[in-house]
Amino acid sequence: MPISNSAKGVQSIKSMRNSGKSAIPNKEDSDFIKLYVFEKERVRLKTEEIRILQRLDIIRTRLKEIHSFTKGQVEQLQEADPDSEPKRKNTSNKEEGDWKTLSIDY
C-alpha cells in the first residue's frame, strides 16, 4: 500500500526548530516594553526626588534654627563676662607655671 501524504499527522507539525522563525515575531514589541518600564522608573524616581528635596528643606530649616540659637547663646556668654581679663599671649615662661598637675590613682 502506498503511503498517503494527504492525511495530516505528526510529520506536519511545525515546531520552532523546524519553522526557522524568531521567538519574538515583532521585535518592535520589546521596544514598547522597554519604554513602558523606563516610564515607570522615571515616575518613581521623580517622586523619590520630590520626597528627598522636601526632607532636605526640613533639614536645612532645622540647621538654621540650631545655628541661630547657638549664635545667640555665644553672644549672651560674651556679654555676661565683660569684666573677665583678656587672654594673655604666651610670650614668657611665667605662664608655664599656670598649669596645675593632679595625681590620678587607678
Secondary structure, DSSP 8 states (H G I E B T S, - for coil): ----SSS--GGG---HHHH---SSS-THHHHHHHHHHHHHHHHHHHHHHHHHHHHHHHHHHHHHHHHHHHHHHHHHHHHH-SSS-------SGGGGGG--------
